[in-house]
Amino acid sequence: MQDAPKLLDRLTPDDAEHFAEVRALLDDAGLQYEIVRALVRGIDYYDADAVRVQSGALGAQSGGSVAAGRYDRLMSSSMAPRTPASGWAAGVERILLASGELPVARSPLDLFVAVAEPWRRESARRVRTRARRPPSGLNAQLELTDRSLKGQLKHADRLGTR
């Protein structure tokens, strides 16, 4: 493994930029992550992001993995048109073991952050992230599609946003 090529050394400029954006989003959200430089399982069908979620609640069982990627080019490899896709695989029993007590239902959506112009998406994401942090701890959601402002407001209404 020591002499094997490292994935991060082989990223195209576009992939390196995407990877930096993903890390910035995780950092901004205050989420901890680890970049694993060694390839453990075959992930040749993934492109862009491959993620493994872990829980310390499971001890040494399979490294504590409870979930895992993104494969936008998988469909086009079988003669289908390029189709953005993501998927995951998880052991349901591991998720239940790691979760402990059953979660309490979330309160109604407190805040829906609409994005009026695409260039404002970054500041909208920061507003959503700040709203979720203590002391306010609001149940906040950010518009993730490219709906019109009118469509976003209708969606916020359908969600019962306060």
C-alpha positions in Angstrom: 0.0 0.0 0.0 2.9 2.4 0.7 4.0 2.4 -2.9 0.5 2.5 -4.4 -0.5 5.8 -6.1 -2.4 8.1 -3.9 -5.8 9.2 -5.1 -5.4 12.8 -4.0 -2.2 13.1 -6.1 -4.2 12.0 -9.2 -7.1 14.5 -9.1 -7.9 16.5 -12.2 -8.0 20.3 -11.6 -11.9 20.1 -11.8 -12.0 17.3 -9.2 -9.5 19.1 -6.9 -11.7 22.2 -7.0 -14.8 20.1 -6.3 -13.0 18.4 -3.4 -12.0 21.7 -1.9 -15.6 23.0 -2.1 -16.9 19.8 -0.4 -14.3 20.2 2.4 -15.2 23.9 2.8 -18.9 23.0 3.1 -18.1 20.4 5.8 -15.8 22.9 7.6 -18.4 25.6 7.5 -21.1 23.3 8.9 -18.7 22.3 11.7 -18.7 18.6 10.7 -15.7 16.5 11.5 -14.2 14.4 8.8 -11.1 12.4 7.9 -9.6 12.1 4.5 -8.6 8.5 4.0 -5.7 8.3 1.5 -5.7 4.5 1.1 -8.2 2.7 -1.0 -9.8 -0.1 1.1 -12.6 -1.4 -1.1 -13.3 -1.3 -4.8 -14.9 2.1 -5.6 -14.1 2.3 -9.3 -17.7 3.0 -10.2 -17.8 6.1 -8.0 -16.9 9.5 -9.3 -16.6 12.7 -7.3 -17.6 11.9 -3.7 -17.3 8.6 -1.8 -18.3 8.8 1.8 -18.2 6.4 4.7 -20.1 7.4 7.8 -18.8 6.0 11.1 -20.1 5.7 14.6 -18.0 5.1 17.7 -21.1 3.4 19.2 -20.4 0.2 17.3 -16.9 -0.4 18.6 -14.7 -2.4 16.3 -17.5 -3.9 14.3 -16.5 -3.2 10.6 -14.7 -0.1 11.7 -18.0 1.3 12.9 -19.3 2.0 9.3 -23.0 2.7 9.1 -23.3 4.1 5.6 -21.5 5.1 1.9 -21.1 7.8 -2.8 -21.8 9.6 -5.9 -21.7 8.1 -9.4 -22.8 10.4 -12.1 -21.1 8.5 -14.9 -22.2 5.0 -14.0 -25.3 5.1 -16.2 -23.5 6.5 -19.2 -21.0 3.5 -19.0 -23.9 1.3 -19.9 -25.0 3.3 -22.9 -27.6 5.4 -21.0 -27.5 9.2 -21.0 -25.4 10.7 -18.3 -27.6 10.9 -15.2 -26.6 12.5 -11.9 -26.9 10.0 -9.2 -26.0 9.2 -5.6 -26.5 6.1 -3.6 -25.7 4.5 -0.4 -25.5 1.1 1.3 -25.9 0.6 5.0 -26.6 -2.2 7.5 -29.9 -1.2 9.1 -29.0 -3.2 12.2 -25.8 -1.1 12.6 -27.7 2.1 12.2 -30.2 1.0 14.9 -27.4 -0.1 17.2 -25.5 3.2 16.7 -28.6 5.4 17.1 -29.4 4.5 20.7 -32.7 6.0 21.7 -35.3 6.6 19.0 -35.2 10.2 17.7 -37.8 12.7 18.7 -39.8 14.1 15.8 -38.4 17.5 14.7 -40.3 20.6 15.2 -42.0 22.3 12.3 -39.6 24.0 9.9 -38.6 27.3 11.5 -36.8 28.9 8.7 -36.6 28.3 4.9 -33.7 30.2 3.3 -34.7 31.0 -0.3 -32.1 31.9 -2.9 -33.2 34.8 -5.1 -30.1 34.8 -7.3 -27.6 32.0 -7.8 -24.6 34.1 -6.8 -26.2 34.5 -3.4 -26.2 30.8 -2.7 -23.0 30.9 -0.6 -24.3 33.7 1.7 -27.7 31.9 2.0 -25.9 28.7 3.1 -24.1 30.7 5.8 -27.4 32.1 7.0 -28.9 28.6 7.2 -25.8 27.2 9.0 -25.8 30.1 11.6 -29.5 29.7 12.2 -29.0 26.0 13.1 -26.3 26.7 15.7 -27.0 27.4 19.3 -28.4 29.4 21.0 -31.2 29.6 18.4 -30.9 26.0 17.1 -33.6 26.6 14.5 -34.8 23.8 12.2 -33.6 25.6 9.1 -33.5 24.4 5.5 -31.8 25.9 2.4 -33.2 25.8 -1.1 -31.1 23.3 -3.0 -32.7 23.3 -6.4 -33.0 26.0 -9.0 -36.6 26.8 -8.5 -37.9 30.3 -9.1 -38.3 32.5 -6.1 -42.1 32.0 -6.3 -41.6 28.2 -6.5 -39.3 28.3 -3.5 -41.8 30.3 -1.4 -44.6 27.8 -2.4 -42.3 25.0 -1.4 -41.6 26.7 2.0 -45.3 27.0 2.5 -46.0 23.4 1.7 -43.3 22.4 4.3 -45.3 24.4 6.9 -42.4 26.8 7.5 -43.1 29.2 10.4 
